[in-house]
Amino acid sequence: MTSSPSVLPAGQPFQRKAALRLLLRSHWTFAVLQVLDLLTTMAAFHFGASEVNPLVARLTIEFGRFGGVLASKLIAVVIALGVRRRLWVANLLYMLIVCWNIVVLAILSAR
């Protein structure tokens, strides 16, 4: 007797995929990623990095580094509140951004 992959208790691939889908489609994930992006961006600023996103760069000129990045996060959250079907795309994008920020921090802190 063989069991299907969705029923296996050892690996539980079906449950992992479902959990990953829920995580990627969650507004909470989006909010946490925004906080992580804010924190890693501020840390990168501390080490001398500059903002590469033109909109955020302009906001940092208008409101200072923290205020500008925070304003961009608030704008992103307001936009994401109305989006449900494609929120996973935004979450993947911000996961990549946070990972990139961590790479930049590692490079800058090694100098």
VMD Tcl script that builds the backbone (N, CA, C; Angstrom):
set m [mol new atoms 333]
animate dup $m
set s [atomselect $m all]
$s set {name element resname resid chain x y z} {
  {N N MET 1 A 0.850 -1.170 0.000}
  {CA C MET 1 A 0.000 0.000 0.000}
  {C C MET 1 A 0.898 1.236 0.000}
  {N N THR 2 A 0.652 2.131 -0.936}
  {CA C THR 2 A 1.412 3.376 -0.991}
  {C C THR 2 A 0.504 4.522 -0.596}
  {N N SER 3 A 1.111 5.530 -0.066}
  {CA C SER 3 A 0.316 6.695 0.319}
  {C C SER 3 A 0.691 7.859 -0.583}
  {N N SER 4 A -0.245 8.744 -0.798}
  {CA C SER 4 A -0.008 9.897 -1.662}
  {C C SER 4 A 0.841 10.920 -0.927}
  {N N PRO 5 A 1.544 11.788 -1.672}
  {CA C PRO 5 A 2.396 12.796 -1.033}
  {C C PRO 5 A 1.637 13.745 -0.116}
  {N N SER 6 A 0.337 13.940 -0.346}
  {CA C SER 6 A -0.408 14.879 0.487}
  {C C SER 6 A -0.794 14.277 1.835}
  {N N VAL 7 A -0.546 12.976 2.042}
  {CA C VAL 7 A -0.949 12.320 3.274}
  {C C VAL 7 A 0.251 11.888 4.119}
  {N N LEU 8 A 1.445 11.933 3.575}
  {CA C LEU 8 A 2.618 11.480 4.300}
  {C C LEU 8 A 2.860 12.308 5.549}
  {N N PRO 9 A 2.905 11.661 6.734}
  {CA C PRO 9 A 3.151 12.418 7.958}
  {C C PRO 9 A 4.617 12.840 8.120}
  {N N ALA 10 A 5.541 12.101 7.528}
  {CA C ALA 10 A 6.957 12.405 7.744}
  {C C ALA 10 A 7.356 13.740 7.101}
  {N N GLY 11 A 7.141 13.882 5.798}
  {CA C GLY 11 A 7.555 15.086 5.100}
  {C C GLY 11 A 6.488 16.156 5.067}
  {N N GLN 12 A 5.254 15.745 5.039}
  {CA C GLN 12 A 4.094 16.627 4.959}
  {C C GLN 12 A 4.259 17.706 3.891}
  {N N PRO 13 A 4.565 17.317 2.622}
  {CA C PRO 13 A 4.775 18.338 1.587}
  {C C PRO 13 A 3.527 19.166 1.303}
  {N N PHE 14 A 2.362 18.557 1.395}
  {CA C PHE 14 A 1.134 19.307 1.123}
  {C C PHE 14 A 0.929 20.394 2.161}
  {N N GLN 15 A 1.162 20.060 3.425}
  {CA C GLN 15 A 0.978 21.040 4.493}
  {C C GLN 15 A 2.005 22.160 4.398}
  {N N ARG 16 A 3.226 21.840 4.015}
  {CA C ARG 16 A 4.247 22.882 3.860}
  {C C ARG 16 A 3.883 23.841 2.739}
  {N N LYS 17 A 3.413 23.301 1.625}
  {CA C LYS 17 A 3.017 24.167 0.511}
  {C C LYS 17 A 1.845 25.051 0.896}
  {N N ALA 18 A 0.883 24.487 1.609}
  {CA C ALA 18 A -0.274 25.280 2.045}
  {C C ALA 18 A 0.156 26.369 3.023}
  {N N ALA 19 A 1.066 26.019 3.926}
  {CA C ALA 19 A 1.550 27.009 4.894}
  {C C ALA 19 A 2.330 28.111 4.186}
  {N N LEU 20 A 3.145 27.727 3.195}
  {CA C LEU 20 A 3.898 28.729 2.433}
  {C C LEU 20 A 2.957 29.653 1.676}
  {N N ARG 21 A 1.912 29.080 1.080}
  {CA C ARG 21 A 0.927 29.910 0.376}
  {C C ARG 21 A 0.261 30.900 1.323}
  {N N LEU 22 A -0.135 30.423 2.500}
  {CA C LEU 22 A -0.760 31.313 3.483}
  {C C LEU 22 A 0.201 32.412 3.915}
  {N N LEU 23 A 1.455 32.050 4.130}
  {CA C LEU 23 A 2.461 33.023 4.545}
  {C C LEU 23 A 2.661 34.093 3.476}
  {N N LEU 24 A 2.764 33.674 2.214}
  {CA C LEU 24 A 3.001 34.628 1.132}
  {C C LEU 24 A 1.787 35.512 0.848}
  {N N ARG 25 A 0.610 35.038 1.151}
  {CA C ARG 25 A -0.604 35.812 0.879}
  {C C ARG 25 A -1.084 36.622 2.080}
  {N N SER 26 A -0.316 36.632 3.136}
  {CA C SER 26 A -0.737 37.279 4.373}
  {C C SER 26 A -0.389 38.768 4.404}
  {N N HIS 27 A -1.342 39.559 4.862}
  {CA C HIS 27 A -1.065 40.975 5.091}
  {C C HIS 27 A -0.078 41.141 6.249}
  {N N TRP 28 A -0.099 40.210 7.207}
  {CA C TRP 28 A 0.837 40.269 8.326}
  {C C TRP 28 A 2.264 40.068 7.836}
  {N N THR 29 A 2.448 39.158 6.894}
  {CA C THR 29 A 3.774 38.958 6.310}
  {C C THR 29 A 4.242 40.251 5.656}
  {N N PHE 30 A 3.339 40.890 4.931}
  {CA C PHE 30 A 3.673 42.148 4.271}
  {C C PHE 30 A 4.094 43.194 5.294}
  {N N ALA 31 A 3.339 43.304 6.380}
  {CA C ALA 31 A 3.657 44.293 7.415}
  {C C ALA 31 A 5.017 43.996 8.058}
  {N N VAL 32 A 5.297 42.738 8.353}
  {CA C VAL 32 A 6.583 42.362 8.948}
  {C C VAL 32 A 7.719 42.673 7.975}
  {N N LEU 33 A 7.518 42.389 6.694}
  {CA C LEU 33 A 8.545 42.685 5.699}
  {C C LEU 33 A 8.790 44.185 5.586}
  {N N GLN 34 A 7.755 44.982 5.742}
  {CA C GLN 34 A 7.928 46.436 5.713}
  {C C GLN 34 A 8.786 46.891 6.886}
  {N N VAL 35 A 8.541 46.327 8.060}
  {CA C VAL 35 A 9.340 46.677 9.245}
  {C C VAL 35 A 10.791 46.234 9.044}
  {N N LEU 36 A 10.987 45.019 8.530}
  {CA C LEU 36 A 12.343 44.538 8.273}
  {C C LEU 36 A 13.061 45.404 7.237}
  {N N ASP 37 A 12.334 45.824 6.205}
  {CA C ASP 37 A 12.931 46.701 5.198}
  {C C ASP 37 A 13.316 48.037 5.824}
  {N N LEU 38 A 12.458 48.585 6.641}
  {CA C LEU 38 A 12.762 49.848 7.328}
  {C C LEU 38 A 14.016 49.708 8.190}
  {N N LEU 39 A 14.068 48.648 8.990}
  {CA C LEU 39 A 15.210 48.462 9.896}
  {C C LEU 39 A 16.512 48.218 9.137}
  {N N THR 40 A 16.458 47.377 8.106}
  {CA C THR 40 A 17.689 47.094 7.360}
  {C C THR 40 A 18.125 48.306 6.543}
  {N N THR 41 A 17.174 49.083 6.044}
  {CA C THR 41 A 17.524 50.300 5.314}
  {C C THR 41 A 18.174 51.315 6.241}
  {N N MET 42 A 17.619 51.486 7.426}
  {CA C MET 42 A 18.206 52.425 8.379}
  {C C MET 42 A 19.603 51.975 8.796}
  {N N ALA 43 A 19.782 50.676 8.975}
  {CA C ALA 43 A 21.117 50.160 9.314}
  {C C ALA 43 A 22.088 50.414 8.163}
  {N N ALA 44 A 21.633 50.222 6.932}
  {CA C ALA 44 A 22.493 50.470 5.768}
  {C C ALA 44 A 22.855 51.952 5.682}
  {N N PHE 45 A 21.904 52.832 5.971}
  {CA C PHE 45 A 22.205 54.268 6.011}
  {C C PHE 45 A 23.301 54.549 7.038}
  {N N HIS 46 A 23.220 53.877 8.167}
  {CA C HIS 46 A 24.205 54.066 9.234}
  {C C HIS 46 A 25.615 53.730 8.744}
  {N N PHE 47 A 25.722 52.735 7.859}
  {CA C PHE 47 A 27.021 52.323 7.333}
  {C C PHE 47 A 27.417 53.085 6.070}
  {N N GLY 48 A 26.592 54.067 5.665}
  {CA C GLY 48 A 26.970 54.904 4.537}
  {C C GLY 48 A 26.291 54.605 3.213}
  {N N ALA 49 A 25.347 53.702 3.202}
  {CA C ALA 49 A 24.635 53.393 1.955}
  {C C ALA 49 A 23.682 54.530 1.604}
  {N N SER 50 A 23.264 54.554 0.350}
  {CA C SER 50 A 22.278 55.542 -0.076}
  {C C SER 50 A 21.075 54.809 -0.676}
  {N N GLU 51 A 19.956 55.487 -0.718}
  {CA C GLU 51 A 18.719 54.899 -1.240}
  {C C GLU 51 A 18.771 54.882 -2.761}
  {N N VAL 52 A 18.424 53.741 -3.364}
  {CA C VAL 52 A 18.445 53.627 -4.819}
  {C C VAL 52 A 17.062 53.784 -5.448}
  {N N ASN 53 A 16.010 53.620 -4.666}
  {CA C ASN 53 A 14.654 53.822 -5.175}
  {C C ASN 53 A 14.416 55.328 -5.290}
  {N N PRO 54 A 14.139 55.836 -6.501}
  {CA C PRO 54 A 13.999 57.293 -6.672}
  {C C PRO 54 A 12.880 57.910 -5.832}
  {N N LEU 55 A 11.770 57.220 -5.691}
  {CA C LEU 55 A 10.671 57.750 -4.890}
  {C C LEU 55 A 11.080 57.858 -3.421}
  {N N VAL 56 A 11.662 56.801 -2.906}
  {CA C VAL 56 A 12.080 56.807 -1.503}
  {C C VAL 56 A 13.211 57.815 -1.293}
  {N N ALA 57 A 14.107 57.914 -2.259}
  {CA C ALA 57 A 15.189 58.898 -2.161}
  {C C ALA 57 A 14.613 60.311 -2.057}
  {N N ARG 58 A 13.597 60.598 -2.860}
  {CA C ARG 58 A 12.957 61.919 -2.806}
  {C C ARG 58 A 12.274 62.142 -1.456}
  {N N LEU 59 A 11.604 61.105 -0.949}
  {CA C LEU 59 A 10.954 61.223 0.355}
  {C C LEU 59 A 11.980 61.451 1.462}
  {N N THR 60 A 13.166 60.847 1.336}
  {CA C THR 60 A 14.193 61.069 2.362}
  {C C THR 60 A 14.732 62.487 2.303}
  {N N ILE 61 A 14.728 63.090 1.122}
  {CA C ILE 61 A 15.131 64.497 1.009}
  {C C ILE 61 A 14.099 65.390 1.689}
  {N N GLU 62 A 12.828 65.068 1.484}
  {CA C GLU 62 A 11.740 65.886 2.043}
  {C C GLU 62 A 11.561 65.702 3.548}
  {N N PHE 63 A 11.673 64.441 4.023}
  {CA C PHE 63 A 11.318 64.139 5.412}
  {C C PHE 63 A 12.467 63.585 6.249}
  {N N GLY 64 A 13.670 63.587 5.712}
  {CA C GLY 64 A 14.793 62.977 6.415}
  {C C GLY 64 A 14.837 61.482 6.143}
  {N N ARG 65 A 15.929 60.869 6.522}
  {CA C ARG 65 A 16.101 59.444 6.207}
  {C C ARG 65 A 15.014 58.577 6.824}
  {N N PHE 66 A 14.842 58.670 8.135}
  {CA C PHE 66 A 13.845 57.829 8.793}
  {C C PHE 66 A 12.435 58.196 8.335}
  {N N GLY 67 A 12.121 59.481 8.319}
  {CA C GLY 67 A 10.785 59.918 7.923}
  {C C GLY 67 A 10.441 59.538 6.498}
  {N N GLY 68 A 11.406 59.653 5.597}
  {CA C GLY 68 A 11.168 59.306 4.202}
  {C C GLY 68 A 10.928 57.827 3.994}
  {N N VAL 69 A 11.760 57.003 4.639}
  {CA C VAL 69 A 11.576 55.549 4.515}
  {C C VAL 69 A 10.276 55.139 5.197}
  {N N LEU 70 A 9.985 55.726 6.350}
  {CA C LEU 70 A 8.725 55.411 7.036}
  {C C LEU 70 A 7.526 55.819 6.178}
  {N N ALA 71 A 7.588 56.976 5.550}
  {CA C ALA 71 A 6.492 57.415 4.667}
  {C C ALA 71 A 6.303 56.434 3.520}
  {N N SER 72 A 7.403 55.936 2.961}
  {CA C SER 72 A 7.284 54.969 1.862}
  {C C SER 72 A 6.663 53.669 2.354}
  {N N LYS 73 A 6.957 53.277 3.575}
  {CA C LYS 73 A 6.370 52.064 4.143}
  {C C LYS 73 A 4.875 52.251 4.366}
  {N N LEU 74 A 4.487 53.420 4.852}
  {CA C LEU 74 A 3.059 53.695 5.062}
  {C C LEU 74 A 2.298 53.696 3.742}
  {N N ILE 75 A 2.899 54.272 2.709}
  {CA C ILE 75 A 2.278 54.260 1.380}
  {C C ILE 75 A 2.124 52.824 0.898}
  {N N ALA 76 A 3.144 52.016 1.068}
  {CA C ALA 76 A 3.092 50.616 0.634}
  {C C ALA 76 A 2.004 49.845 1.378}
  {N N VAL 77 A 1.879 50.079 2.677}
  {CA C VAL 77 A 0.865 49.379 3.463}
  {C C VAL 77 A -0.534 49.793 3.024}
  {N N VAL 78 A -0.751 51.081 2.791}
  {CA C VAL 78 A -2.068 51.545 2.337}
  {C C VAL 78 A -2.426 50.910 0.998}
  {N N ILE 79 A -1.477 50.851 0.091}
  {CA C ILE 79 A -1.722 50.226 -1.213}
  {C C ILE 79 A -2.025 48.740 -1.037}
  {N N ALA 80 A -1.277 48.072 -0.172}
  {CA C ALA 80 A -1.440 46.625 0.015}
  {C C ALA 80 A -2.748 46.264 0.707}
  {N N LEU 81 A -3.336 47.189 1.449}
  {CA C LEU 81 A -4.588 46.878 2.132}
  {C C LEU 81 A -5.691 46.495 1.149}
  {N N GLY 82 A -5.667 47.077 -0.033}
  {CA C GLY 82 A -6.700 46.783 -1.011}
  {C C GLY 82 A -6.367 45.621 -1.931}
  {N N VAL 83 A -5.195 45.048 -1.763}
  {CA C VAL 83 A -4.756 43.985 -2.663}
  {C C VAL 83 A -4.744 42.663 -1.910}
  {N N ARG 84 A -5.350 41.648 -2.485}
  {CA C ARG 84 A -5.311 40.336 -1.856}
  {C C ARG 84 A -4.789 39.274 -2.824}
  {N N ARG 85 A -5.245 39.340 -4.059}
  {CA C ARG 85 A -4.925 38.280 -5.014}
  {C C ARG 85 A -3.454 38.266 -5.411}
  {N N ARG 86 A -2.814 39.411 -5.502}
  {CA C ARG 86 A -1.412 39.482 -5.933}
  {C C ARG 86 A -0.476 39.901 -4.810}
  {N N LEU 87 A -0.928 39.814 -3.587}
  {CA C LEU 87 A -0.093 40.197 -2.452}
  {C C LEU 87 A 1.148 39.306 -2.351}
  {N N TRP 88 A 1.039 38.067 -2.786}
  {CA C TRP 88 A 2.191 37.162 -2.740}
  {C C TRP 88 A 3.343 37.697 -3.579}
  {N N VAL 89 A 3.036 38.395 -4.673}
  {CA C VAL 89 A 4.086 38.965 -5.518}
  {C C VAL 89 A 4.826 40.056 -4.744}
  {N N ALA 90 A 4.072 40.924 -4.086}
  {CA C ALA 90 A 4.682 41.991 -3.287}
  {C C ALA 90 A 5.499 41.400 -2.141}
  {N N ASN 91 A 4.990 40.357 -1.506}
  {CA C ASN 91 A 5.725 39.732 -0.413}
  {C C ASN 91 A 7.033 39.118 -0.907}
  {N N LEU 92 A 6.996 38.460 -2.055}
  {CA C LEU 92 A 8.238 37.912 -2.617}
  {C C LEU 92 A 9.222 39.025 -2.945}
  {N N LEU 93 A 8.720 40.109 -3.524}
  {CA C LEU 93 A 9.573 41.246 -3.858}
  {C C LEU 93 A 10.237 41.818 -2.608}
  {N N TYR 94 A 9.454 42.023 -1.556}
  {CA C TYR 94 A 10.031 42.585 -0.338}
  {C C TYR 94 A 10.943 41.602 0.385}
  {N N MET 95 A 10.702 40.301 0.222}
  {CA C MET 95 A 11.653 39.323 0.765}
  {C C MET 95 A 13.003 39.482 0.076}
  {N N LEU 96 A 12.973 39.669 -1.243}
  {CA C LEU 96 A 14.213 39.887 -1.994}
  {C C LEU 96 A 14.882 41.195 -1.587}
  {N N ILE 97 A 14.084 42.238 -1.377}
  {CA C ILE 97 A 14.639 43.533 -0.970}
  {C C ILE 97 A 15.313 43.426 0.393}
  {N N VAL 98 A 14.663 42.766 1.340}
  {CA C VAL 98 A 15.254 42.608 2.670}
  {C C VAL 98 A 16.533 41.778 2.578}
  {N N CYS 99 A 16.511 40.712 1.774}
  {CA C CYS 99 A 17.737 39.906 1.582}
  {C C CYS 99 A 18.845 40.756 0.970}
  {N N TRP 100 A 18.503 41.568 -0.019}
  {CA C TRP 100 A 19.493 42.454 -0.632}
  {C C TRP 100 A 20.057 43.431 0.401}
  {N N ASN 101 A 19.181 43.999 1.226}
  {CA C ASN 101 A 19.637 44.916 2.274}
  {C C ASN 101 A 20.616 44.219 3.219}
  {N N ILE 102 A 20.351 42.966 3.531}
  {CA C ILE 102 A 21.238 42.217 4.420}
  {C C ILE 102 A 22.589 41.983 3.748}
  {N N VAL 103 A 22.579 41.688 2.453}
  {CA C VAL 103 A 23.839 41.527 1.718}
  {C C VAL 103 A 24.627 42.837 1.734}
  {N N VAL 104 A 23.945 43.949 1.469}
  {CA C VAL 104 A 24.604 45.263 1.489}
  {C C VAL 104 A 25.173 45.541 2.878}
  {N N LEU 105 A 24.407 45.229 3.918}
  {CA C LEU 105 A 24.901 45.431 5.292}
  {C C LEU 105 A 26.148 44.591 5.569}
  {N N ALA 106 A 26.144 43.369 5.101}
  {CA C ALA 106 A 27.308 42.491 5.309}
  {C C ALA 106 A 28.532 43.053 4.617}
  {N N ILE 107 A 28.349 43.532 3.396}
  {CA C ILE 107 A 29.466 44.101 2.647}
  {C C ILE 107 A 29.974 45.383 3.320}
  {N N LEU 108 A 29.053 46.259 3.694}
  {CA C LEU 108 A 29.444 47.528 4.322}
  {C C LEU 108 A 30.084 47.320 5.691}
  {N N SER 109 A 29.589 46.371 6.454}
  {CA C SER 109 A 30.159 46.160 7.793}
  {C C SER 109 A 31.513 45.476 7.729}
  {N N ALA 110 A 31.814 44.795 6.614}
  {CA C ALA 110 A 33.115 44.146 6.468}
  {C C ALA 110 A 34.214 45.133 6.123}
  {N N ARG 111 A 33.840 46.325 5.690}
  {CA C ARG 111 A 34.849 47.334 5.309}
  {C C ARG 111 A 35.549 47.910 6.489}
}
mol reanalyze $m
mol bondsrecalc $m
mol representation Tube
mol addrep $m
